[in-house]
Amino acid sequence: MKFTIEIMGKEWTVKLLTEKEDERLKECAGFTDWTRRDIVVGRPPKETTVGDTDTMLRKVLRHEIIHAFLFECGLGDDWTHPEMGHDETMVDWLAYHVHTISTICGNAEGELMMWLLEERKYGRTETDHEEP
């Protein structure tokens, strides 16, 4: 299975593969190949000890997407994990929290836009707004 996503204006291919399809998956759950703009997520074997494989696949996908963002913005080799390119703790933290961060930013931006629209609609200045 594969599909494409856009990361910072560049097209990346996301692939769900088995170890037989890509031997690099014998040593990891997924990887990012910045030279080809591929994000590869390992399909768990049928006999796995992972309780919820869907949750695991989503986590690995988010993790590898964070790597792709770092590569696209020029931070591919600027972290403390030189043989891999990025600090894995930082990437994991971002992968776990990206949904929450995105939701909070989206909500905050929505609130800001509503405030600005109200201000423009009624000709208010920032001193005219009531404090909560």
N, CA, C and O atoms as a GROMACS GRO file, in nm:
protein
  528
    1MET      N    1   0.083  -0.118   0.000
    1MET     CA    2   0.000   0.000   0.000
    1MET      C    3   0.088   0.124   0.000
    1MET      O    4   0.190   0.129   0.069
    2LYS      N    5   0.049   0.224  -0.078
    2LYS     CA    6   0.124   0.349  -0.075
    2LYS      C    7   0.032   0.464  -0.113
    2LYS      O    8  -0.068   0.446  -0.183
    3PHE      N    9   0.069   0.583  -0.065
    3PHE     CA   10  -0.002   0.706  -0.098
    3PHE      C   11   0.097   0.819  -0.083
    3PHE      O   12   0.206   0.801  -0.030
    4THR      N   13   0.059   0.938  -0.132
    4THR     CA   14   0.150   1.051  -0.123
    4THR      C   15   0.094   1.157  -0.030
    4THR      O   16  -0.028   1.171  -0.014
    5ILE      N   17   0.185   1.231   0.033
    5ILE     CA   18   0.151   1.344   0.116
    5ILE      C   19   0.243   1.459   0.078
    5ILE      O   20   0.349   1.438   0.019
    6GLU      N   21   0.203   1.580   0.112
    6GLU     CA   22   0.287   1.696   0.084
    6GLU      C   23   0.347   1.746   0.214
    6GLU      O   24   0.277   1.771   0.312
    7ILE      N   25   0.479   1.759   0.213
    7ILE     CA   26   0.550   1.810   0.330
    7ILE      C   27   0.634   1.928   0.283
    7ILE      O   28   0.728   1.912   0.206
    8MET      N   29   0.598   2.046   0.332
    8MET     CA   30   0.669   2.168   0.300
    8MET      C   31   0.684   2.187   0.149
    8MET      O   32   0.791   2.224   0.100
    9GLY      N   33   0.576   2.160   0.076
    9GLY     CA   34   0.574   2.181  -0.067
    9GLY      C   35   0.634   2.069  -0.151
    9GLY      O   36   0.639   2.080  -0.273
   10LYS      N   37   0.680   1.964  -0.088
   10LYS     CA   38   0.741   1.852  -0.160
   10LYS      C   39   0.654   1.728  -0.143
   10LYS      O   40   0.597   1.705  -0.037
   11GLU      N   41   0.646   1.650  -0.248
   11GLU     CA   42   0.568   1.526  -0.244
   11GLU      C   43   0.652   1.412  -0.186
   11GLU      O   44   0.764   1.386  -0.230
   12TRP      N   45   0.595   1.346  -0.086
   12TRP     CA   46   0.657   1.230  -0.023
   12TRP      C   47   0.565   1.111  -0.043
   12TRP      O   48   0.443   1.125  -0.042
   13THR      N   49   0.624   0.994  -0.061
   13THR     CA   50   0.546   0.871  -0.074
   13THR      C   51   0.551   0.796   0.057
   13THR      O   52   0.658   0.770   0.112
   14VAL      N   53   0.434   0.760   0.107
   14VAL     CA   54   0.423   0.679   0.228
   14VAL      C   55   0.395   0.536   0.184
   14VAL      O   56   0.302   0.511   0.107
   15LYS      N   57   0.476   0.443   0.236
   15LYS     CA   58   0.461   0.303   0.199
   15LYS      C   59   0.443   0.219   0.325
   15LYS      O   60   0.513   0.240   0.425
   16LEU      N   61   0.351   0.125   0.320
   16LEU     CA   62   0.333   0.027   0.426
   16LEU      C   63   0.387  -0.104   0.371
   16LEU      O   64   0.326  -0.165   0.283
   17LEU      N   65   0.502  -0.148   0.424
   17LEU     CA   66   0.572  -0.264   0.370
   17LEU      C   67   0.603  -0.367   0.477
   17LEU      O   68   0.600  -0.337   0.596
   18THR      N   69   0.632  -0.487   0.434
   18THR     CA   70   0.676  -0.593   0.524
   18THR      C   71   0.829  -0.602   0.521
   18THR      O   72   0.893  -0.542   0.435
   19GLU      N   73   0.885  -0.677   0.614
   19GLU     CA   74   1.030  -0.699   0.615
   19GLU      C   75   1.077  -0.765   0.486
   19GLU      O   76   1.187  -0.738   0.438
   20LYS      N   77   0.994  -0.852   0.430
   20LYS     CA   78   1.030  -0.919   0.305
   20LYS      C   79   1.039  -0.819   0.190
   20LYS      O   80   1.120  -0.836   0.099
   21GLU      N   81   0.955  -0.715   0.194
   21GLU     CA   82   0.955  -0.615   0.088
   21GLU      C   83   1.069  -0.515   0.102
   21GLU      O   84   1.114  -0.457   0.003
   22ASP      N   85   1.116  -0.494   0.225
   22ASP     CA   86   1.229  -0.404   0.249
   22ASP      C   87   1.304  -0.453   0.372
   22ASP      O   88   1.254  -0.444   0.484
   23GLU      N   89   1.423  -0.504   0.351
   23GLU     CA   90   1.503  -0.564   0.459
   23GLU      C   91   1.541  -0.465   0.569
   23GLU      O   92   1.571  -0.507   0.681
   24ARG      N   93   1.540  -0.335   0.539
   24ARG     CA   94   1.574  -0.237   0.643
   24ARG      C   95   1.476  -0.242   0.758
   24ARG      O   96   1.507  -0.196   0.868
   25LEU      N   97   1.356  -0.296   0.736
   25LEU     CA   98   1.255  -0.305   0.841
   25LEU      C   99   1.285  -0.415   0.943
   25LEU      O  100   1.215  -0.428   1.043
   26LYS      N  101   1.389  -0.494   0.919
   26LYS     CA  102   1.429  -0.596   1.018
   26LYS      C  103   1.487  -0.530   1.142
   26LYS      O  104   1.488  -0.591   1.250
   27GLU      N  105   1.535  -0.406   1.129
   27GLU     CA  106   1.600  -0.338   1.240
   27GLU      C  107   1.521  -0.220   1.295
   27GLU      O  108   1.566  -0.154   1.388
   28CYS      N  109   1.403  -0.192   1.238
   28CYS     CA  110   1.326  -0.077   1.284
   28CYS      C  111   1.178  -0.096   1.246
   28CYS      O  112   1.144  -0.182   1.165
   29ALA      N  113   1.094  -0.014   1.306
   29ALA     CA  114   0.950  -0.020   1.277
   29ALA      C  115   0.914   0.067   1.158
   29ALA      O  116   0.804   0.056   1.102
   30GLY      N  117   1.005   0.155   1.119
   30GLY     CA  118   0.983   0.244   1.005
   30GLY      C  119   1.106   0.328   0.983
   30GLY      O  120   1.196   0.334   1.068
   31PHE      N  121   1.112   0.394   0.868
   31PHE     CA  122   1.226   0.481   0.840
   31PHE      C  123   1.188   0.583   0.736
   31PHE      O  124   1.087   0.569   0.666
   32THR      N  125   1.269   0.688   0.726
   32THR     CA  126   1.250   0.794   0.629
   32THR      C  127   1.372   0.796   0.538
   32THR      O  128   1.485   0.810   0.586
   33ASP      N  129   1.350   0.783   0.410
   33ASP     CA  130   1.458   0.790   0.310
   33ASP      C  131   1.447   0.925   0.241
   33ASP      O  132   1.371   0.941   0.145
   34TRP      N  133   1.524   1.022   0.291
   34TRP     CA  134   1.516   1.157   0.238
   34TRP      C  135   1.567   1.166   0.094
   34TRP      O  136   1.531   1.259   0.022
   35THR      N  137   1.651   1.071   0.052
   35THR     CA  138   1.704   1.076  -0.084
   35THR      C  139   1.598   1.044  -0.188
   35THR      O  140   1.608   1.085  -0.303
   36ARG      N  141   1.496   0.970  -0.147
   36ARG     CA  142   1.386   0.934  -0.238
   36ARG      C  143   1.253   1.000  -0.197
   36ARG      O  144   1.153   0.989  -0.267
   37ARG      N  145   1.256   1.067  -0.082
   37ARG     CA  146   1.134   1.123  -0.022
   37ARG      C  147   1.031   1.012   0.001
   37ARG      O  148   0.915   1.023  -0.038
   38ASP      N  149   1.080   0.906   0.065
   38ASP     CA  150   0.994   0.793   0.103
   38ASP      C  151   0.983   0.786   0.253
   38ASP      O  152   1.081   0.802   0.325
   39ILE      N  153   0.862   0.761   0.300
   39ILE     CA  154   0.837   0.728   0.440
   39ILE      C  155   0.788   0.585   0.440
   39ILE      O  156   0.685   0.554   0.380
   40VAL      N  157   0.862   0.499   0.507
   40VAL     CA  158   0.828   0.357   0.508
   40VAL      C  159   0.787   0.316   0.648
   40VAL      O  160   0.862   0.336   0.744
   41VAL      N  161   0.668   0.259   0.658
   41VAL     CA  162   0.617   0.208   0.785
   41VAL      C  163   0.610   0.057   0.772
   41VAL      O  164   0.556   0.004   0.675
   42GLY      N  165   0.665  -0.012   0.872
   42GLY     CA  166   0.667  -0.158   0.868
   42GLY      C  167   0.533  -0.218   0.907
   42GLY      O  168   0.477  -0.186   1.012
   43ARG      N  169   0.483  -0.304   0.821
   43ARG     CA  170   0.359  -0.376   0.852
   43ARG      C  171   0.394  -0.484   0.954
   43ARG      O  172   0.482  -0.566   0.928
   44PRO      N  173   0.326  -0.486   1.068
   44PRO     CA  174   0.358  -0.587   1.169
   44PRO      C  175   0.328  -0.728   1.116
   44PRO      O  176   0.232  -0.747   1.041
   45PRO      N  177   0.409  -0.825   1.155
   45PRO     CA  178   0.379  -0.962   1.112
   45PRO      C  179   0.247  -1.009   1.174
   45PRO      O  180   0.202  -0.955   1.275
   46LYS      N  181   0.186  -1.109   1.112
   46LYS     CA  182   0.058  -1.160   1.162
   46LYS      C  183   0.072  -1.209   1.306
   46LYS      O  184  -0.019  -1.191   1.387
   47GLU      N  185   0.184  -1.269   1.337
   47GLU     CA  186   0.211  -1.315   1.474
   47GLU      C  187   0.293  -1.209   1.544
   47GLU      O  188   0.416  -1.209   1.536
   48THR      N  189   0.226  -1.118   1.612
   48THR     CA  190   0.295  -1.009   1.680
   48THR      C  191   0.252  -1.002   1.826
   48THR      O  192   0.143  -1.046   1.862
   49THR      N  193   0.339  -0.948   1.908
   49THR     CA  194   0.306  -0.931   2.050
   49THR      C  195   0.245  -0.794   2.077
   49THR      O  196   0.205  -0.764   2.190
   50VAL      N  197   0.239  -0.711   1.974
   50VAL     CA  198   0.181  -0.577   1.989
   50VAL      C  199   0.030  -0.592   2.004
   50VAL      O  200  -0.036  -0.656   1.921
   51GLY      N  201  -0.024  -0.534   2.109
   51GLY     CA  202  -0.167  -0.546   2.135
   51GLY      C  203  -0.254  -0.469   2.037
   51GLY      O  204  -0.353  -0.523   1.987
   52ASP      N  205  -0.218  -0.345   2.007
   52ASP     CA  206  -0.298  -0.261   1.919
   52ASP      C  207  -0.209  -0.214   1.805
   52ASP      O  208  -0.142  -0.112   1.815
   53THR      N  209  -0.209  -0.289   1.697
   53THR     CA  210  -0.119  -0.258   1.586
   53THR      C  211  -0.157  -0.128   1.516
   53THR      O  212  -0.069  -0.059   1.463
   54ASP      N  213  -0.286  -0.093   1.514
   54ASP     CA  214  -0.326   0.033   1.450
   54ASP      C  215  -0.264   0.153   1.521
   54ASP      O  216  -0.215   0.246   1.457
   55THR      N  217  -0.265   0.150   1.654
   55THR     CA  218  -0.205   0.259   1.732
   55THR      C  219  -0.056   0.265   1.706
   55THR      O  220   0.001   0.373   1.689
   56MET      N  221   0.009   0.149   1.700
   56MET     CA  222   0.153   0.144   1.673
   56MET      C  223   0.183   0.201   1.534
   56MET      O  224   0.276   0.279   1.519
   57LEU      N  225   0.105   0.161   1.434
   57LEU     CA  226   0.129   0.210   1.298
   57LEU      C  227   0.113   0.361   1.289
   57LEU      O  228   0.191   0.428   1.221
   58ARG      N  229   0.012   0.415   1.356
   58ARG     CA  230  -0.008   0.560   1.355
   58ARG      C  231   0.110   0.631   1.422
   58ARG      O  232   0.156   0.735   1.374
   59LYS      N  233   0.158   0.577   1.532
   59LYS     CA  234   0.271   0.638   1.603
   59LYS      C  235   0.396   0.636   1.515
   59LYS      O  236   0.466   0.736   1.506
   60VAL      N  237   0.423   0.523   1.451
   60VAL     CA  238   0.540   0.513   1.362
   60VAL      C  239   0.526   0.609   1.246
   60VAL      O  240   0.623   0.676   1.208
   61LEU      N  241   0.407   0.618   1.188
   61LEU     CA  242   0.385   0.711   1.077
   61LEU      C  243   0.411   0.855   1.120
   61LEU      O  244   0.481   0.929   1.050
   62ARG      N  245   0.355   0.896   1.234
   62ARG     CA  246   0.379   1.033   1.282
   62ARG      C  247   0.528   1.056   1.305
   62ARG      O  248   0.580   1.162   1.270
   63HIS      N  249   0.595   0.959   1.365
   63HIS     CA  250   0.738   0.970   1.392
   63HIS      C  251   0.816   0.994   1.263
   63HIS      O  252   0.901   1.083   1.256
   64GLU      N  253   0.787   0.916   1.162
   64GLU     CA  254   0.859   0.929   1.035
   64GLU      C  255   0.822   1.058   0.962
   64GLU      O  256   0.906   1.117   0.893
   65ILE      N  257   0.698   1.104   0.976
   65ILE     CA  258   0.659   1.232   0.918
   65ILE      C  259   0.738   1.346   0.981
   65ILE      O  260   0.778   1.439   0.912
   66ILE      N  261   0.761   1.338   1.113
   66ILE     CA  262   0.842   1.441   1.180
   66ILE      C  263   0.983   1.440   1.120
   66ILE      O  264   1.039   1.546   1.094
   67HIS      N  265   1.041   1.322   1.099
   67HIS     CA  266   1.172   1.314   1.034
   67HIS      C  267   1.168   1.383   0.898
   67HIS      O  268   1.259   1.459   0.865
   68ALA      N  269   1.064   1.357   0.820
   68ALA     CA  270   1.054   1.416   0.687
   68ALA      C  271   1.049   1.569   0.696
   68ALA      O  272   1.114   1.639   0.617
   69PHE      N  273   0.972   1.621   0.792
   69PHE     CA  274   0.967   1.766   0.811
   69PHE      C  275   1.106   1.821   0.844
   69PHE      O  276   1.147   1.923   0.790
   70LEU      N  277   1.177   1.753   0.932
   70LEU     CA  278   1.310   1.799   0.969
   70LEU      C  279   1.405   1.796   0.849
   70LEU      O  280   1.484   1.889   0.830
   71PHE      N  281   1.398   1.692   0.768
   71PHE     CA  282   1.481   1.686   0.648
   71PHE      C  283   1.445   1.800   0.552
   71PHE      O  284   1.534   1.865   0.498
   72GLU      N  285   1.316   1.823   0.529
   72GLU     CA  286   1.274   1.926   0.434
   72GLU      C  287   1.311   2.067   0.479
   72GLU      O  288   1.335   2.154   0.395
   73CYS      N  289   1.317   2.091   0.610
   73CYS     CA  290   1.349   2.227   0.654
   73CYS      C  291   1.499   2.246   0.678
   73CYS      O  292   1.541   2.349   0.730
   74GLY      N  293   1.579   2.147   0.639
   74GLY     CA  294   1.724   2.162   0.645
   74GLY      C  295   1.788   2.118   0.775
   74GLY      O  296   1.906   2.145   0.797
   75LEU      N  297   1.713   2.051   0.861
   75LEU     CA  298   1.769   2.006   0.988
   75LEU      C  299   1.805   1.858   0.986
   75LEU      O  300   1.819   1.796   1.092
   76GLY      N  301   1.818   1.801   0.871
   76GLY     CA  302   1.844   1.658   0.857
   76GLY      C  303   1.969   1.608   0.925
   76GLY      O  304   1.973   1.494   0.972
   77ASP      N  305   2.071   1.690   0.931
   77ASP     CA  306   2.197   1.644   0.989
   77ASP      C  307   2.242   1.728   1.108
   77ASP      O  308   2.358   1.722   1.148
   78ASP      N  309   2.150   1.805   1.164
   78ASP     CA  310   2.189   1.900   1.267
   78ASP      C  311   2.151   1.858   1.408
   78ASP      O  312   2.138   1.945   1.495
   79TRP      N  313   2.132   1.731   1.434
   79TRP     CA  314   2.092   1.685   1.566
   79TRP      C  315   2.201   1.599   1.627
   79TRP      O  316   2.303   1.573   1.563
   80THR      N  317   2.180   1.554   1.748
   80THR     CA  318   2.283   1.483   1.823
   80THR      C  319   2.284   1.332   1.798
   80THR      O  320   2.339   1.257   1.878
   81HIS      N  321   2.224   1.289   1.692
   81HIS     CA  322   2.217   1.147   1.658
   81HIS      C  323   2.280   1.132   1.520
   81HIS      O  324   2.210   1.096   1.424
   82PRO      N  325   2.412   1.159   1.507
   82PRO     CA  326   2.472   1.178   1.375
   82PRO      C  327   2.454   1.060   1.278
   82PRO      O  328   2.436   1.082   1.158
   83GLU      N  329   2.458   0.939   1.328
   83GLU     CA  330   2.444   0.828   1.234
   83GLU      C  331   2.302   0.815   1.178
   83GLU      O  332   2.282   0.754   1.073
   84MET      N  333   2.203   0.873   1.248
   84MET     CA  334   2.065   0.868   1.200
   84MET      C  335   2.017   1.005   1.152
   84MET      O  336   1.924   1.012   1.071
   85GLY      N  337   2.078   1.112   1.199
   85GLY     CA  338   2.039   1.244   1.154
   85GLY      C  339   1.965   1.325   1.259
   85GLY      O  340   1.988   1.446   1.268
   86HIS      N  341   1.876   1.264   1.337
   86HIS     CA  342   1.795   1.339   1.432
   86HIS      C  343   1.798   1.274   1.569
   86HIS      O  344   1.819   1.154   1.582
   87ASP      N  345   1.776   1.355   1.670
   87ASP     CA  346   1.761   1.304   1.805
   87ASP      C  347   1.628   1.230   1.815
   87ASP      O  348   1.522   1.291   1.801
   88GLU      N  349   1.633   1.101   1.838
   88GLU     CA  350   1.511   1.020   1.837
   88GLU      C  351   1.415   1.056   1.950
   88GLU      O  352   1.294   1.044   1.934
   89THR      N  353   1.466   1.102   2.064
   89THR     CA  354   1.378   1.142   2.174
   89THR      C  355   1.294   1.261   2.133
   89THR      O  356   1.173   1.264   2.158
   90MET      N  357   1.355   1.358   2.069
   90MET     CA  358   1.284   1.477   2.022
   90MET      C  359   1.179   1.439   1.918
   90MET      O  360   1.066   1.487   1.922
   91VAL      N  361   1.216   1.353   1.825
   91VAL     CA  362   1.122   1.312   1.720
   91VAL      C  363   1.005   1.238   1.783
   91VAL      O  364   0.890   1.262   1.747
   92ASP      N  365   1.032   1.147   1.876
   92ASP     CA  366   0.924   1.074   1.943
   92ASP      C  367   0.832   1.169   2.019
   92ASP      O  368   0.710   1.155   2.013
   93TRP      N  369   0.891   1.266   2.090
   93TRP     CA  370   0.809   1.361   2.165
   93TRP      C  371   0.715   1.434   2.070
   93TRP      O  372   0.595   1.446   2.097
   94LEU      N  373   0.769   1.485   1.959
   94LEU     CA  374   0.687   1.555   1.862
   94LEU      C  375   0.580   1.464   1.802
   94LEU      O  376   0.465   1.505   1.784
   95ALA      N  377   0.618   1.340   1.771
   95ALA     CA  378   0.522   1.247   1.711
   95ALA      C  379   0.406   1.219   1.806
   95ALA      O  380   0.291   1.210   1.763
   96TYR      N  381   0.435   1.204   1.933
   96TYR     CA  382   0.329   1.179   2.031
   96TYR      C  383   0.238   1.300   2.051
   96TYR      O  384   0.119   1.284   2.076
   97HIS      N  385   0.292   1.419   2.040
   97HIS     CA  386   0.217   1.538   2.076
   97HIS      C  387   0.173   1.625   1.958
   97HIS      O  388   0.108   1.727   1.979
   98VAL      N  389   0.207   1.587   1.836
   98VAL     CA  390   0.176   1.670   1.720
   98VAL      C  391   0.026   1.694   1.705
   98VAL      O  392  -0.015   1.804   1.667
   99HIS      N  393  -0.056   1.595   1.733
   99HIS     CA  394  -0.200   1.613   1.721
   99HIS      C  395  -0.250   1.717   1.821
   99HIS      O  396  -0.328   1.806   1.787
  100THR      N  397  -0.204   1.706   1.945
  100THR     CA  398  -0.245   1.800   2.049
  100THR      C  399  -0.195   1.940   2.016
  100THR      O  400  -0.270   2.037   2.028
  101ILE      N  401  -0.070   1.950   1.974
  101ILE     CA  402  -0.013   2.080   1.938
  101ILE      C  403  -0.092   2.140   1.822
  101ILE      O  404  -0.125   2.259   1.824
  102SER      N  405  -0.122   2.060   1.723
  102SER     CA  406  -0.198   2.107   1.607
  102SER      C  407  -0.337   2.155   1.648
  102SER      O  408  -0.383   2.259   1.603
  103THR      N  409  -0.403   2.079   1.734
  103THR     CA  410  -0.537   2.116   1.781
  103THR      C  411  -0.532   2.247   1.858
  103THR      O  412  -0.615   2.335   1.836
  104ILE      N  413  -0.437   2.259   1.949
  104ILE     CA  414  -0.425   2.381   2.029
  104ILE      C  415  -0.395   2.500   1.940
  104ILE      O  416  -0.455   2.607   1.956
  105CYS      N  417  -0.302   2.484   1.846
  105CYS     CA  418  -0.269   2.594   1.756
  105CYS      C  419  -0.389   2.631   1.670
  105CYS      O  420  -0.419   2.750   1.652
  106GLY      N  421  -0.458   2.531   1.618
  106GLY     CA  422  -0.577   2.558   1.536
  106GLY      C  423  -0.684   2.632   1.615
  106GLY      O  424  -0.743   2.728   1.565
  107ASN      N  425  -0.709   2.587   1.739
  107ASN     CA  426  -0.808   2.654   1.823
  107ASN      C  427  -0.765   2.797   1.855
  107ASN      O  428  -0.847   2.889   1.849
  108ALA      N  429  -0.639   2.814   1.888
  108ALA     CA  430  -0.589   2.948   1.922
  108ALA      C  431  -0.596   3.041   1.801
  108ALA      O  432  -0.633   3.158   1.813
  109GLU      N  433  -0.559   2.988   1.684
  109GLU     CA  434  -0.567   3.070   1.563
  109GLU      C  435  -0.711   3.105   1.532
  109GLU      O  436  -0.740   3.217   1.489
  110GLY      N  437  -0.802   3.010   1.552
  110GLY     CA  438  -0.944   3.037   1.531
  110GLY      C  439  -0.995   3.146   1.623
  110GLY      O  440  -1.067   3.236   1.580
  111GLU      N  441  -0.957   3.139   1.750
  111GLU     CA  442  -0.997   3.242   1.846
  111GLU      C  443  -0.941   3.377   1.807
  111GLU      O  444  -1.011   3.478   1.813
  112LEU      N  445  -0.815   3.380   1.767
  112LEU     CA  446  -0.752   3.505   1.727
  112LEU      C  447  -0.824   3.566   1.606
  112LEU      O  448  -0.850   3.686   1.602
  113MET      N  449  -0.856   3.481   1.508
  113MET     CA  450  -0.925   3.530   1.389
  113MET      C  451  -1.064   3.583   1.424
  113MET      O  452  -1.105   3.686   1.372
  114MET      N  453  -1.136   3.514   1.512
  114MET     CA  454  -1.268   3.562   1.554
  114MET      C  455  -1.256   3.697   1.624
  114MET      O  456  -1.338   3.786   1.601
  115TRP      N  457  -1.155   3.712   1.708
  115TRP     CA  458  -1.132   3.836   1.780
  115TRP      C  459  -1.103   3.949   1.681
  115TRP      O  460  -1.158   4.058   1.693
  116LEU      N  461  -1.015   3.920   1.584
  116LEU     CA  462  -0.979   4.022   1.485
  116LEU      C  463  -1.098   4.057   1.396
  116LEU      O  464  -1.118   4.174   1.362
  117LEU      N  465  -1.178   3.957   1.357
  117LEU     CA  466  -1.297   3.984   1.276
  117LEU      C  467  -1.396   4.072   1.352
  117LEU      O  468  -1.453   4.166   1.295
  118GLU      N  469  -1.416   4.042   1.479
  118GLU     CA  470  -1.506   4.123   1.562
  118GLU      C  471  -1.453   4.265   1.574
  118GLU      O  472  -1.528   4.362   1.565
  119GLU      N  473  -1.323   4.275   1.593
  119GLU     CA  474  -1.261   4.406   1.606
  119GLU      C  475  -1.282   4.487   1.478
  119GLU      O  476  -1.316   4.606   1.484
  120ARG      N  477  -1.263   4.423   1.364
  120ARG     CA  478  -1.280   4.493   1.237
  120ARG      C  479  -1.427   4.526   1.210
  120ARG      O  480  -1.460   4.633   1.160
  121LYS      N  481  -1.514   4.431   1.243
  121LYS     CA  482  -1.656   4.450   1.218
  121LYS      C  483  -1.713   4.567   1.297
  121LYS      O  484  -1.790   4.648   1.245
  122TYR      N  485  -1.674   4.575   1.423
  122TYR     CA  486  -1.729   4.678   1.510
  122TYR      C  487  -1.635   4.797   1.530
  122TYR      O  488  -1.667   4.888   1.606
  123GLY      N  489  -1.520   4.797   1.462
  123GLY     CA  490  -1.427   4.908   1.473
  123GLY      C  491  -1.366   4.923   1.611
  123GLY      O  492  -1.332   5.033   1.653
  124ARG      N  493  -1.353   4.809   1.683
  124ARG     CA  494  -1.297   4.815   1.818
  124ARG      C  495  -1.145   4.815   1.815
  124ARG      O  496  -1.082   4.770   1.720
  125THR      N  497  -1.090   4.868   1.921
  125THR     CA  498  -0.946   4.860   1.941
  125THR      C  499  -0.923   4.760   2.052
  125THR      O  500  -1.017   4.716   2.118
  126GLU      N  501  -0.798   4.724   2.074
  126GLU     CA  502  -0.771   4.623   2.177
  126GLU      C  503  -0.813   4.668   2.315
  126GLU      O  504  -0.841   4.584   2.400
  127THR      N  505  -0.817   4.799   2.341
  127THR     CA  506  -0.858   4.847   2.474
  127THR      C  507  -1.010   4.842   2.494
  127THR      O  508  -1.058   4.853   2.606
  128ASP      N  509  -1.085   4.823   2.384
  128ASP     CA  510  -1.230   4.814   2.393
  128ASP      C  511  -1.280   4.676   2.433
  128ASP      O  512  -1.395   4.660   2.475
  129HIS      N  513  -1.193   4.574   2.421
  129HIS     CA  514  -1.236   4.438   2.452
  129HIS      C  515  -1.247   4.419   2.602
  129HIS      O  516  -1.168   4.471   2.680
  130GLU      N  517  -1.347   4.343   2.639
  130GLU     CA  518  -1.365   4.313   2.781
  130GLU      C  519  -1.269   4.204   2.824
  130GLU      O  520  -1.246   4.108   2.750
  131GLU      N  521  -1.215   4.219   2.942
  131GLU     CA  522  -1.130   4.114   2.997
  131GLU      C  523  -1.219   4.006   3.058
  131GLU      O  524  -1.320   4.038   3.120
  132PRO      N  525  -1.183   3.880   3.041
  132PRO     CA  526  -1.265   3.772   3.098
  132PRO      C  527  -1.260   3.770   3.249
  132PRO      O  528  -1.324   3.685   3.312
   0.00000   0.00000   0.00000
